[in-house]
Amino acid sequence: MIIKSQQPIGIFDSGIGGTSIWKEINTLLPKESTIYLSDSKNAPYGQKTKEEIIDLSIKNTEILINKGCKIIVVACNTATTNAIEYLRANYNIPFVGIEPAIKPASLQTETGIIGILATKGTLNSSLFEKSSANINDNVQIIEQIGEGLVELIENGEMHSLKIRGLLEKYLSPMIAKKCDYLVLGCTHYPYLIPQIKSIIGNNITIIDSGAAVAKQTKNILVEKELLNTSNNQVSNTFYINKEKSVLKEIFKEYDKIEIDYLDF
Ligand code: DGL
């Protein structure tokens, strides 16, 4: 029987966005095998109710548990902020989540104004409300829903004029109000960083939590004695329940990656 530490890390997202987290995990933990679920058929989660997001998160969690994962990374801010409490209370497996990094931004801001770009589901969640209530009163948070961005990224239109137009509309108020930190509160958005940078210039620093999630995953594996220290062959499998060309494009420079269609 395969020993527990050699079992894969399970990762899920509403679509391809969580691959930005997968890349951080793979860089920090190259000896770990992974199974990634891209629930692109149901994207965007950000427009759904809390109950729907919990149901989809249960479905993804059970697939990953049945495939033998030793830990689950919820590589989606929307699923984390709406469903991770439920998952932790109901499944006996460690979970790592991702939440918008407004705390670090609030500690570093000099203008006292930070921006956050995230989905409606994340910004309306009670977990996000709690985190923003704990931010220093002197810091103003400009919240912006990134409506339409996830759909365009899922279609592979990261560099389109359409996405640029939306980004200009969403980011201009932040620039005008002299915000100096921009928090990316959706794992799809790191794929827009080149476009975002060309709009915001050098006076606004982008904060994204991908590397912190990978570090937290490692810490939990160490703490639970689940880190793979053997030199067994690593496998990285991606399951997508929609057309797989966008995933293929994202991983064109990686070898030893398996991308399969799965009906889930
Ligand atoms: N990647 C998801 C997140 O981090 C996208 C949410 C969505 O599907 O709307 O929030």
Boltz pocket constraint, residues with backbone or C-beta under 6 A from the ligand:
constraints:
  - pocket:
      binder: B
      contacts: [[A, 13], [A, 14], [A, 15], [A, 17], [A, 18], [A, 42], [A, 43], [A, 44], [A, 45], [A, 46], [A, 47], [A, 75], [A, 76], [A, 77], [A, 78], [A, 79], [A, 119], [A, 122], [A, 150], [A, 185], [A, 186], [A, 187], [A, 188]]
      max_distance: 6.0
